[in-house]
Every structure is written in C-alpha cells, then in structure tokens.
Amino acid sequence: MTRSTSETSARAEALMLEIDRLICARDRNGAIAAAHAAIVGDSLTIPQLYAHVLSPLMTLTGTRWQAGEEEVWEEHYTTAVVRTIIESLHTEVAARALPQSGRTIVLACPADEYHDLGLRMLTDRFALLGYRTHFLGAAVPRDELVSAVRELGADTVLLSASTHYNRVQLRDYVNALACAMPGLIVWVGGPAFAHGHSSWSDTEVPDIASILDDLGEA
C-alpha cells in the first residue's frame, strides 16, 4: 500500500529529529545506523531520506549556527556525519537504481565554492533514475570542468552555487560549456538562487525537484 504524504512526512520528521539528537550526543555510529534502518526497512526511500530528512537537518544546523546556538565546528561535525551517511548508502543506490537510460550527467561546483553536499545528494537521486552520474564536487576550475564533461561524454551538467559571487562566476562557466559543446544541457541552482534568478532563464535555473518528479522519482 502506498503511504500517504502525511505519514511519510511524519516518519521523515521523526527520523530527522532522532538523527539530530544522536549527532548532538556525538553518537556518529547511531546516527548512521538510524538512517540505514529507515532505508533497509523501507520506511523511507533514499530520495525521501535526502529531501525530507538530511536536507532539513542541514538547514536546521545552519539556522542554529547563524543564531549563535552552535559553534562552527559543530556545523562541520554534522556535515561530516551527513556526508558519511550518504556515502555509506552507495550499495543501496546501486541496487535500487533503474536500468541505465543512456543519459550522463556531471555535477560540480565552480572554483571557490565548497558547499557541495546538496549536489552530492542529487547525484544519487539522478543515479536512481538511470542516469550515469559523475560527481566532481567542490571548487572545480572552469577549464577542467569543460575537459571533464567532454571526456565523460555528458549530455547534462548541473552546477551549484551558495553565494552571489559564485552565482556570477557560474555565467562564465555556462558560456564556456555552451561554446565548447553546443547542445549540452546546463542547469544551475543552489542557495544562491533561492530568492530568484534575475538575468537567468527558467531553462537555465529549472525546478530540479519537478525534473526529478517528471523522470519518475519515487
């Protein structure tokens, strides 16, 4: 039976609070085990874990840091635990992925952009939908990205920025990719676009959640 949206939301919120409690207690192993139990026990899907548990947890952590309720090292601690959870689910992602669709996507951040955790989660979400995924992560120089996209045979690139400075830098990246590989699909996003995307088209800054839904994400 398909679970209702409210039931899924309740499960996700409860798990987010439990992982947060375990991290605050410095129980790294417990936090990782709680996330795994939800996936293995099918109480949540991997996309649901990422979108409704881990992402809100990182938002909560950032809010507490901004309010002076957490030290910088505590935010880094939480980030490290969340990243370990994601990486430890590699075999589950591979086992649950749809057959490869023939599509290839490269995911990266521009130079001087080090916030790549959201992009890392999106890598798995595209992999689950049959994409061949290549996560290059943080601070990728423009010319190196162009070389990688060409070498890896990607038809799609997803770039992320968290600040206005790196949002401006992304325009140079998009132009370079378009010049080198006409027809390449290039999407940009991230916190830098949270309040709008003036000077960028809707095609360049799409709603990634809607794209994933259209591709059949569960």
Secondary structure, DSSP 8 states (H G I E B T S, - for coil): ----HHHHHHHHHHHHHHHHHHHHTT-HHHHHHHHHHHHHTTSS-HHHHIIIIIHHHHHHHHHHHHTTSS-HHHHHHHHHHHHHHHHHTHHHHHHH-----S-EEEEEEETT----HHHHHHHHHHHHTT-EEEEEEEEE-HHHHHHHHHHHT-SEEEEE-SSHHHHHHHHHHHHHHHHHSTT-EEEEESGGGTT--TTS-TTTS--HHHHHHHTT--
